[in-house]
């Protein structure tokens, strides 16, 4: 059966052979004879234009700037990450527990309505406590929900750990959006081979990265993302709270903040100091990483967490690898 595009192309060829002017053709000088210029036939462009429009309507369309990347899920699962369609594991179950209150707050089903509840920042007091590991696992777990989509934003501009951990090359992203108002979010957003899961990389390195995260442009972008994608949960892997100020500024725009604490490493005073810098955030949760497993007496290799609201740390889970 001949497609609509083929029919339109055949119609265009018939009109061209018949001498009908085609849309976009450059006008040619009229031929002349000794008696004067030859009379040109009356324009009959409309049918050709109609055929062109028919081709345009039949042609498939794609979002401008749409890009795709492939995440090696086998390698991710082997490294201890939560992945779709993988066999049930302790990590999968524990992240189901961790994500549930976050999901309820993000969708307005919690005890009270949380402004910007779908904007969730994952951070830590200091580097190396496992925040990137937690960010990726949390985003993966949320993407496994049937009715929600997830965007993972690499907002740690000094380390750019998300793309590296996922085995992907650097790409334009957040910083490019802030530097160039001609670039739109669809131009830098990356679709993945995981259903309902997209990535926003840090972007190209900039000496002004710290200032950009604390700028009015960043505040406007976050406000726009929170409202435009109200049905999407946005996870931000942010810098540690005690190293730079941009994480604290970023937290001021979030509805929820998850603070990752490495068990038996981070001092209680450091945790308290980190929490004091984000007191304005409506909801703060803590995740205890690499916690000693009950009854084992030693650190086991696994992927579990304890968590709690506000300043309380929940019961320890099994040990995890920090990123």
N, C-alpha and C positions, 0 to 999 in steps of 0.2 A: 504494500500500500504506500502510495507516494505521500511523504510528509508535507505539512503546510509550508515548511521552509523550502523544500524542493519545488513545490508549486509556485511559490512566490519568485524563486530564482528563474524558473522557466518563463514566467510572465515578464520579468525584467528583460530577458534575452529577446523575447518576441517584440517588445516595445523598442529595444535598441535597434533591431534589424529593420523595424518599420520607420526609423528615423526620428523617433520621439526624443526630445532632449531629456537627459537624465539629471536628476538632482545633483547639484554640486559640480556639474560640468562647467568649464570656463567657456564663455561665449567666444566664438571665432568670427573674424571679420567676414562680411558678406562678400561672395564672389561677384565679380562685375564683368560685363561684356561691353562691347562698343555702344550698345543701346542703353547702358545704365546698369544699376545693380539688379541682380536676380531677385525675384520675389521669394521670400522665405515662407514656408507653410506656417499657419497659425500655431502658436504653442499648444502642445497637448501634454503638459508635464503632469497634470493631476493624476492620470492613471499610474504613471511610473512612481510618483510619490506615494500613492496608495500602496503599490507593491512593496516599496521600501519599508513603509510602516508595518506592512504585514510581516515582513522578515523580522523587523525589530520586535514585534509583539511575540513572534514564535520563538525567538532565540532565548535560551536560558539566561538568567541573570544571577550574579554573585555579588555579595557585599564588597564595596570598594575596600581594598587593603586587607581582605580576608587572608589569613595565613594559618597553616597547620603545622604541628610538630608531632613527632612520634616519641612516646615515652616507653622505654624498655621495661615492661611490667614484670617480666621474669627476673631481671636483674634487681629491680626494686624490691620484689618479694624476698629474694635471696638476701638482701641487705637488711631485712627486718621491717619493711614498710607495709602498711595496709594497702592492699590493692584489690580492685574489683574481681570477682569470680574466683578468688583464691580460697583454699580450704579455710574453714573457720579456725581462728587462732585466739590466743589470749589477747594479743594486740587488738584484733578486731573487736572483741567483746569489750575491752576496757575503753576503747575510743567511742564505742556506742554509749557507754556510761558518761564519758566526758562531754560528748557533743549534745546530749539530750537537753540540759538546762540552757545551753547556748542557743540551740535551735528553738526552744520555746520562747526565749527572750527575743530572738530575731524575728519571729513570726507573730509576736503580740499575744502569745498564749501563756505567758508567765503570770506571776502574781500581779504585775502592773506593767503598763505600756512603757517600753524603753525607747527613748529617742535614738535614732540611728542604730537600733539594735542589730541590724544586719551588717554593721561595720564592726569587725572583731579583730583586735590587734593581739598578736602573740609576741611576747617579749621576755626579757629576763633581767636580772640585776647586772650580771656580768657575762662576758662571752663564754662559750663552751658549755653552757648549761643544758643545751638540747632544744632551744626554741625553734630552730629550723626543722629539726626532726619532728617536733610536735606540730608545727605549722603544716607541713606536708601531710602528715598522717591525719590531722584533723580535717584538712581540705578533702583528702581522699575519702574519708569516712562520710563526710557530709555529702559528697557527690554520689554516694551510693544510695542516698534517700531517693524515693521515687518522685517526689514533687518539688524538688529544689535543684537549683543550679548553683555552682560555686565558682568564684574567681579568686585565685591565689595571687597576691601582689607581693613582689619582692621589693620591700621598702627599706631593706638594710643596704644602703647605698655604698657603704665602705667595704662590705664583704661579698655581696651579691651571691649568697650561698644557695638560693633556691634552684636557679638554673644549673649550677654546677652539680648539686646533689642529684638532680633529675637526669643528669647526663646530657644536657642540652647546651649548645653554644650561646654566648651572649647575643642579645638582640635589642633593637630599639624598644623603649618602653616608657616607664614613669618619668624619668628625667627629661626625655625628649618631649613628652606632653607639656611639661612645665616650661621648657625653654622655647618652644615653637608653637605659637597659637594656630598655625596652619595645619598642625598634626592633630588628628582626632583619635579617640580611643579605638575605633575599629581598625585604624591603621597599624596599631602596635599590639593589639590583643591577639593572643595565640590560641587557636583551637587545638585540642589534643585528641588522641585516640581513646580517651576516657569520656564516656557520656557525661554530660552536664558539668564538665570541668575545663575551665580556661585559665590561661596564665597571663599575667602582666609583668614582664621582666623589669629589672631596674632601669635598663637603658644604657646608653653610651656614657662612659665616665665623664664627669664634669668637676672642675675644681670648685664649683659653687654648689655642689650637691647638698651640703649641710644647710646652706641658706635657702636652697630651693624647697626643701622639705618643710621649712619653717615659714615659707612665704605665703602671701595672700592668695597666690595662684594655686598653691596646694590646698588651702582651705576651700577655695571655690571648687576645685576639682573633686575633693572628697564630698562636699555638699551635693554636687551634681551626680556623682556616682551613687551616693546613698539614695537619692530620690529617683533617678532615672532607672536604676536597677533594684527597685524595692522588692522584687520577687527573687533576687539573687543574694546569696550570702557572700560577703567579701572578707577574705582572710588576709591580714597584713603581717608579713614577717618583718618585724621592725628592729632597729638597733637596740642594744642593751640600754637600760634606763640610766645607769650610773656612769656611762662613758661619754655620752653626748646629750645635747639638749633637744635634738630634733625628735627623739622618741617621746619625750614629754609633751612636745607640741602636737605630735601626731595623736597621742592618747587623748588630748583634749577634744578631738573631733570624733572619737570612737564611742559607740554605745556599750561595748564590752571589751575588757582587757584581760587576757590570760597571761599570768606571770609564771614562767617555768623556773623552778628552783632545783638545783642539783643536790640530791641528798648527801649529807655528811661532807659537803664541800663548802657551800655558800654559808657565810656567817649569818646568824639571826639578825645582827645589826645591819648587815647589808640588805637583807630582805626588807626589813622595816624601813630603811632609808628609801629603797626603791618604791615601796608602796606609798610612801609619803609624797612622792613626786607626782602621783596620779590620783590624788584624793578626789579630784573633780570628776573623775569618770564614774558614771552611775553604777556600773557593775564591774567588780574585780574578782577574778577567780585565780586560784593558785594550783599549779600542777607540780607534784613532787616527782622528780625524775631520778632514775637509778636508785630507787629505794630498795633497802635490804628486804628480801623476801621472808615472810614469816615461816619459821620452822626449818629454814635451810641453814642458817648460821653463816652462810657465805653468800657472795653475790652470784646470782644465777644469770644466765643470758636469756633475756626475754624482752618484752615490750609493753610493760605495764606502768601505770601511774596511779598516784593518789591525788585527790584534788579537793578543794574546798572553797567556799565563798569568803570574800573579805580577807581577813588575816589568818584564818584557820587553815591548817594543812590537813588533808584527809588521811585516811589510812593508807599505808604504803602498799604499792603493788609489786610486781616483779621488776627486775632490773632492766634498764634500757640502754641503748647506745646513745650518747650525747653527740649532737652535731653543732 
